[in-house]
Amino acid sequence: MEITCQQLAERLHNPSQKKPRVVDCRESDELRICHIEGADHCALSQWGGQWQQWFPDKNEEIVIICHHGMRSLKATVFLRERGYPETYSIAGGVDVWAQKIDPSMARY
């Protein structure tokens, strides 16, 4: 249910692999500090009435990220319970991403 930042980075930078949809479930003010380029923004606090519109394809591979990995894990469980088997959470979130993948990224 979780993958590492390293696994996601490898998938995103390998032209021979299909790229997963990366979804950042943090709030807008957090995204202004830092974010992964190309990630969709779907704040977890807004999922109540919109998640079905944001995630129409149950077969799409979705990787969800947040600050430390707790909200993304909650979102992953939410989607998996609703029939999205290819949904994963980034262990450690954007904080670990900034430490291990992109040290130029701002941290908070």
N, C-alpha and C positions, 0 to 999 in steps of 0.2 A: 504494500500500500504506500510505502515511501521509497523515494529514490534519492540519491545524493546529488549535491550540486555538481560534482564531477561528472556523474552520469548524464545529467541534463546538458552540461556544457559540451560533452562529447557528441551527444545527439544533435545539438544545434549547429555544431561546426563540422559535421561530417556530411559532405554533399551526397554521399551514396545512401544515406538513411533518410526516411521520411521524418520530417520535423513534427514534434507534437505541438499542440496548441498550448501555449503558456498563458496562464491566467493569474494575475496578481489580485488577491482578495483583500488587500489592505485598503485603508481609507485614502481619499484624495490628498490630504495633507501629508501623508506618509510618502506617496508617490512623488510629491514635489521634492522630497529630499533625495530619493534615489529610486531607480527601477531598472529592470532588465529591458533593454531595447527590444521592441516588437511584442512585448507581452500585452495581452488584453487586460483591461481593468474592469473588474466586477466585484465591487466592495461587498464583503460578506454581509455587512449590515443592511444591504439592499436586496438580498436574495429572496426575501419573503414573497414578493409578487412578481419577480422578474426572472428567476433562475431558469424557467422553461424556455423563455425567449432567448436567453444567453446561451443555452446549451441544447439546441434542437436535435443534434445528432448523437444518439446514445452509443454509437460505435467509434466516435472520434477519440483519439488519444489526447487526454487532457492532463497537464501538469500544473498544479496549483502551488503558488508561493505566497508567503506572508512575511512578517518580520522575523520570527523565530521558529515557525513551523507548527504552532498550535492551531491557529485559525485555518491554515491550509489543510491540516489533518482533519479538522472538523468538517470542512467543506468537502474533502475527499470522501469521508464516510457518508455524508449527506447524499452525494451524487451516486456513490456505489449502492447505497440502499434503495435508490430509485432507478437502478438498472444501467448504470454507466460503469462497466467493468474495467475500462482502460483509463481510469482516473488515478492519479498519483499525487502525493504531497512531497514537497522538497524538504528533506530533513534539515533543520537548522535555519531554513528560510533565507531571506535576502542578506541577513547578517553574516551567515557563513559564506554566501556567494561573494560578498564584498571581501571577506578575509582570504578565501581560497581561489576564487576565479578572477575577480576584478578588483584588485587592491586600490584602484583609483576611485572606486565608488564611495560616496559618502556613507558614513555609518551613523546610527543614532541609537 
